[in-house]
């Protein structure tokens, strides 16, 4: 029988890849797709039996499609979107719902887990996919299974455990833009009971955005990822797995390619051509991420399993940008965030094969987050910015007439700016502790009907000690914490959220190879603190800077089946999710170059849609797979959530508008063909992937353009549809000792924009997609 570990979840990606050698394809008489086994419910089950809309991507599929990091898989999975800009601003969106944890007081909505350990905030999300067994993407709230920050879904990365035999793999990959990747893995058993494994990957690539001032190219890659593992089979009943992993990345990046000058007055005066910028300094992004994991499994004589999962993670992320987007040193920013987290989870799991199976667990999570964020007035600030404002006559209402020819340093001080080199800054700490107890079980009512039940009770405590000093911000009116704005003092506050999350499902087996299910699930995202550059009026109105928790109720029906002796698989789901007190983090244009960075609770958000994935093993050589997602994600009620219109004091009503970053349609199609080459004792692989996503908006306003202060408009807010074609041709030896591939991504060299931003001072900027890339890869196995 041919083993083709396709995404029975029908991932539009590479559901075609086999888990045996290509040569095994030709020796087989059947061409069935092997059922893939997942552990999303914390026990091993066939994917088609799990009442969850999910996709599972095998290691072979990751390799053959050339996917190298987490954000690249989003092209192939229904209703999943991962931001393509820099890693400091990583955003994962599932079914239109996601969040960028821009500040340490605001959490993500999609939890990313590695071997059951929560990875933390945005800077740590874009993991290198190093030596994985599979990736599982669970869509919809997963409050009873994963708990923390999974109101939209969860992504679980499962690593390959050390084996019992000596083996290894080395590979080298070279491409255009100076791309170089070297990977190595070695599996070393120490004894009959102890095995170890070591994996490493070093990736470099030149940038594709030229900074004509420094001469450097932005959006380069310089990443080192590594993992060390040990597995100890203490006895037949007790197994211990431990690992240590890390990621070091330091790159020149792009926050946005400006369309306007600093204040949004007119179009960018220098370097107006696409993919060229003129910045006084190169923006940077540096991440150092590492952590350890200890997994202890003990099986009792009665078949029960007691499992402990212990995790420790640290993330250090620093980020700089010329937030004036100019060739002169006017204003720049320097951010540094640090996260330390410890988690412990204990599970008690009943034996398989019973009418009633269940798992009970306890969970503890402790995180300390520190931040230091500086806005620095540059050496050209007074001459260029203050001089420009003063000479334009805009300061006459302040008694500063340009006809008086006052010294610019005096003018800057008079309107509240500090000297050049001074800072507007915020810094502080947020401590988070989460506790949860949960139950997840299933009862086989009859041969065909199964009832699933889940319940999780969570308590989350947060305390904050944070200082905002806006004394040097002048006419931008940044506030200062404390009762005396002239002498800022820290905000000290704490809050607690509690939530009981139930879930219930019914699964009916139409046949042994087809199931229908209905499911209700719930979840919550804890409240927090808006720790950012806050307008003085906004700070006075909300001095505690709190926002409330959000909750979700989700309803889903699904169908999972295989046909024609497992030659065709089909997964479908339809869903509706209702969010209350939905948290929105946004830059709000107050007019006149002023900005408010707000986190508010929109009253109601509704998402609904359909997802489908399918795989067809047409012949023993040829496999087709595809996926699609249809989505409607809107603000049901958000009365003052938009921009402040001229003459108004509150934000506009954006009820009925689409959520930011929510596409209405995405799809993928792939074809993969194997052909035996007898003369070379090898197999030829040909693969093509077509992916498409519709347009989406980046703000709640759902605009298509924005006016310039000097007249005219520039495009803003709407991101155009994007269709990509990727391809791969390989030659694989039948004895599995070597593999050689030619690969290409974005083969038609589509040049579009995948994000945009109205920055704090009013600059409109946009972020371009990656151009065509191609290369050659060689893999050697031993």
Protein Blocks (a to p, Z undefined) as FASTA:
>chain_A
ZZddddfkopaklmmbcfbdfklmmmpmbfcdcddddfklopacdfklpccdcddddfkl
mmmnopabfklmmmmpghiacdfbdfklgccdeehiacddfbfkbccfbdcdeehiaebj
fklmmccdehifbdcddedjfklmnopoilnbccddddddddfbdcddddddddehhiac
ddddddddfblmbccdddddddddddfbdcfknopaehiacdddddddddddfblmbccd
dddddddddddddfbdcfbdfkomaccfbhkbghiacdfbdcdddddddddddddddddf
kopacddddddddddddddddfkopabdfbdcddddddddddddddddddehiabdcddd
dddddddddddddddddfklmmmmmmmmmmnopmmmnopafklopafklmmmmnopaceh
iacddddddddddddddddddddfblmbccddddddddddddddddddfklnmjnopace
djblklccddddddddddddddddddddfblmbccdddddddddddddddddddfklmmm
mmnopacddddddddddddddeehhlaccdddddddddehiacdddddebjhiacddddd
dfbdcdddddddddddfblmbccdddddddddddfbafklcccdehiabdcdfehiaceh
iafbdcddddddddddfknopacdddddddddddddfbfnlpabdcdfkgpjddehiacd
ddddddddddddfklpaccddddehklopacdfbdcddfkopacdddddddddddddddd
ZZ
